């Protein structure tokens, strides 16, 4: 699959300095580990100041998971990033509304990160079904009634918050990415290995120890 025909995935948060770059880089790394599903992954911020580095705290969190955000520079979301066929994963429902204000036609391919993970974790398409089937299944599952607050599908924003909130952000983001990566690997690459089991930092370090 060429880069021009690979599925496109855009991760969106507010400043593109913490949540979206972490999810972008971690998901890319997991897909490589799981067989190299060819998905173009980028990130942007709905209110980003372009060219800024990632927040130092998230750089440290990234290192604990084997990803390097030192060279990341923020990008401002614009309509050119939202071409038809792009799947958009947002940190919060508010970002989803921003995306749909720009491109209403992306209604069925725009989710929050945790919502997408929840939908795919509940019931995803069969192995080898393909990217379009994966997205279509998630969109269809979203129409079902669910209990609980919509905010449960938001990634907590840890900026300026104490370590406990950063730990909660890490837990939410890593758990969602693991679920999404397994679902994508199972659907886009033959031989996916079933539901996600979010890994601890210790387990991730052990996996990478020669």
N, C-alpha and C positions, 0 to 999 in steps of 0.2 A: 504494500500500500504506500503510495507516494504521500509526501507532506501535504500536497494540495488536495488529496482526497481523504485524508485521515479525519476522523471526527474532531470537531472543535469544541473545546470546553473552556469557558471563561469563569474565573472565580472573582467575586466582587465583594468588597467591604467598604468602609468609609474612606480611610486614608491610604489604603494599600501599603500599610507599614507593619501590620501585625497579622491579622486573621487571614486575609486572602493570600499573601505570599507564603505563609506557613502551610496552608492547605494546598496551594499550587505545588510547591516543591516536595512536600511529603507525598502527595498523591502520585506525582511523576516518579518519585523514587520507588514507591510500592509497586507501581505497574511494571517498572523495569525488573524488579525482583520476581514478579509473578509471571514473567514470560514476555514482557515487552509489548503489551498491547499498544498499537500506534494511535495515540490520541494527542492532538495538539492542545497543550494546556497553557493558559496565560492568566494573568490577574490584573486587576485595576481597582481604583477607588472612586466612589461616587463623588467625593469631595477632596480628592488627593491634590497635594502640591507636587507637581511632577519633579522627578530627579532627586528626591530625598531618599536617604538610606532606610533600611528596616530598623524598627525600634530595637535597641540593644538587648532588652530582655528576651525578645522573640528570637534573636540570633542565638542566644544561649540555649533556649528551649530547642531550637532546631538542631543544634550540635548534639544534644542528648539523643536525638533521633536519627543521627547520621546525615543530616542535610545542612547545607551551608548557605546562609542568607546574607553573607558579608557583602556580596556584590549586587544585591537587589537594589533597584532604584524604582521609586514609586511612579505610577502612571495614572493619569486621569481618565476615567471612563468617558468614552464618546460614542456616538452612533456608528462610527466606522468599525468598531469592535463587535457590533451586534448584527452581523449579517445573518440572513435567513439560514437556518440549519445549525446555528450555534446553540449549544446547551450552556445555560448560565446557572451557576450555583452561587447563591448570595449568603453572606454572613447572617443577615437579618431580613425579616419580611419587609422592612422599610426600604432596603436596597432592591428587593424584588419589584416594589412599586416604582422605584426610580427607573429600573430597566424597562419595565412595561410602559412607562410614560414615553420613553424614547422609541421603543419598538413593540407596540401592542401585538404584533404578529408572533412574538416569541412566548406567548402565554403558555403553551403546552410544553415548552422546553426550558422554562425558568423556574427554579426551585430555591429553597434555602439549602445549605449544605446538610444540615441535620435532618431536614424534611426528606431530602433525596435519599439519605442513608436509611432513614426509618422506613420509607416506602420499599426500597430494594431489600432491606432486611426482612420485612414482613413477607414479601412474596415477589420474587423476581422472575424474569423469563428463563426458560430452560437453557442449559449450557449450549453455546454456539449459536444462539438466536440472533446475535448481531446487535450493533449499536442502536439502530433505529427501533428495534423491538424493545430494547432495554428502556429507552426514553419513553416510548409509547406506553409500556407497562406501568412506569412510574406515574405518568400523567393520568392514566385510567384509575390507578389505585387512589390517587389524590381526591377523586370525586366521592369516595366512600366517606361516610360519617365517622368521625373519630372523637374520642373524649379527650378532655384536657385543654389547656390554654395554647393558643397559637404561638405564644412566646417560648414554649418548650422546644420549638424548632429553630430558635435563634442561637447563634454562637455568642456566648457571653463576651463582652468587650472588656479586656483587662487593662486598658490604658489608664495609668494613674491609680491603679487598684493595688491592694495588698497581695502578698504571695498566695493567699488562699484562693483569690479570684484567678490569678495566673494559673494555679494548679487546676482549677475547674475548667478554664479555657483549654488547657492542654488535654485534659481528660476528654472533653467534648469533641475537640477537633480530631484527636488521634482515633477515637472510637468511630467517628463518622468516616474518616478517610479509610480506615481498615475495611469497613463494610462496603464502601463504594468501590474500593480497589478490587476486592474479591468478586463483587458483582460484575464489574467491567471485565475482569480477567476471564470469568466464567462465560460471559456472553460474547466477547470479542475475540478471545483466544481459546481454542479448543483445549479441554482438559483443565478448566478451572476447578478449584478444590473446595468448593462449598462455602458455607457461611463464615463470616469474619470472626476472628478471635483477637480483640485488641491486645496488643503486646505492651508489657511494661518496659520502662527504660532498661532495666536489668536484662530482660529477655532480648531486647533489640541489640544491646551491646554484646551479649553472648552470641547472637546470630552472626555478628560481624567479626567475631574473634577467630583468627586463623586456626 
